[in-house]
Amino acid sequence: MVADSRAVALNHTAGLSLPQQLQMSLFSLFTLLDKDDGYKRYCQRICQDRLRDLYQGMGLPLQEDPLRTAYYQTLDLEAWCREHIGEDFVRFVESHHDPLEIVFTLARRYGVVLLNGSGFDAPPWSARVSLANLEDEAYCRIGRDLRDEVRRAIDAWKKSGALH
């Protein structure tokens, strides 16, 4: 143990507190007892299923990737819109909106809290979804809400007359 958490004034920079160290020790012991990694595989499956549900809600196919952890998913909205809608739409959105608007709008309109991807060195027009801490049912809804916002932007683009 690095430091006793009761000696805060002396050891506050010494590492994890005693309760955190104890919790890590219990996790380590549990892992040693779970010889076939059943719990680990179960948790990984949960995250993979949530990712599938997120993409299903967006109406998008999910490409198989055996190396994907599916703990977080960064959605590059600009790249997707450029590929599926077109360069004119991307220019319209970039000239009329701020990249942070998508996460603020989702929070305000739907109560969906995503992180902006740029905070994680991802493209500015991206959003980061945590797949590890919400109820399973939330991910399909998050995908639908995100899809609805993209459709709303497409409708505004069409109404503006900027469509070429």
N, C-alpha and C positions, 0 to 999 in steps of 0.2 A: 504494500500500500504506500502510495506516494506521500500523502499528508492526511492528517486527521482534520476533518472539516471544522472542528471546534476551535482550531488555532488559526482562525481566518486572518488575523492581522499579520501573522508571521508567514503563513503558507498559502495565501490566497492565489499566488501564481504558480503553485507547485503541481498543478494538474487537476485531475478529476477529484471531486469531493468524495468523502467516504461513502455516502449512499450511492453515488454513481459508480464507484469502484466495486461496491458490493453487487450492484445490479449487473455490471459487466462480468463479474465472476460467476454469478448464477447463470447468465446466458452462456458463458463458456462451458460450464459444467453440463448444462442441458444439451449443448451441441455434442459433447463427448458421449453422452448417453444415447443420443439419437443416431445410432450406427448407420442406418440406411438413408439418412437425410430426408426422412418422410416429411417432417415439419417444414424444412427448407423448400422442398419441392412443392408442397401444398401452398406455401406463401408465394412462390414464383408463379404457380398456376393462377392464383387469384389475380395477380398483377397482369398477366397475359390476357386473362378473360376480360378484365376491365379495359384494357387497350382495345381489344376486339369490339367491345360494346361502345367505346368512344367513337371508333371509326364507323361502326354500324349507324350510330346516331347521326354522324355527318353524312352518311350515304356514300361512303368511300370504301373501296376495297383495301384490305390490309395485306401488304406484301409479307410473305414469310421471311423471317430472319432468325435463325437459331441462336445468334449471338446477342440478340436484343434482350436487355434486362427488363424492360417495361416498368421501371420504377418511376420514371418521369418520361413524358413525351413532349418534345418540342414540335410545334406545328408551324411550319413556314408558310404563312398565309400568302405572302407575296409570290413565292415560287408557284404555289398551287394555283393562284388566280392567273398568273402569267401563262401557265401551261393550259389551263382549262377555260379561261374566259378571254384573255388576250391582253396585249400590251396597252391598248387604249384604256381599258378598265383600270389597270394598275396605275397609269399616269393620272387618271381622274381621281382615284382614291388618294394617291400621294399628294395631289395638289389641293384637295379639299379636307383632308383629315390628318390628324397626328397619329403616329403609330400606337400611342398609349390609349387612344380612344376605344379600341376593341376591348381591352381588359376592363376599362372603366364602364363601358356600356353594358358588358355582360354582368358586371357586379350590380350596377344600378337597375337594370331592366329585369334580370333573372335571378339575382342573388348568387351568381356563379363567380367565384373568385379564382382567377388564373393569374399567373405571373407573366410579365412581359419578357419575351425571350431575350431582349437586348441586355437585360440584367445578368444573363448567363452567357454572354458573348455569342449569342445567336443573332440572326438577322433582325433588324428593327421591327419589321412587320411579322413578328412571330409571337406565339403564346406558349407558355410552358404549363403542362398539366401534371399534377402529382397523381400517380395511380395507386398510391399506398395508403391513403388516409380517409377516403370517403366511403359511404355505403356503395355496394355494387351497383345499385339502381341509378346512382347519380351520373354515371359516366355516359350512358346512352342519352340522357337528358342534356348533359353538357354538350355533347356532339350536336344534338338537334338545335340547341340554343345558338351555338356557333354557326351552324349552317343557316339558321334564320337570319342572323346578322349579316352574313355574306349576301344572302338573297335581298335583304333590305338595301344593302349598298348597291347591288346590281339594279334594283328598281330605281333608286335615286339617280344612278348613272344614265339609265334609259330615259328618265323624265327630263334630265338636264339637256338632252339633245347632243351630248358629247359623243354619243355612239356613232362610230364610223362604219 
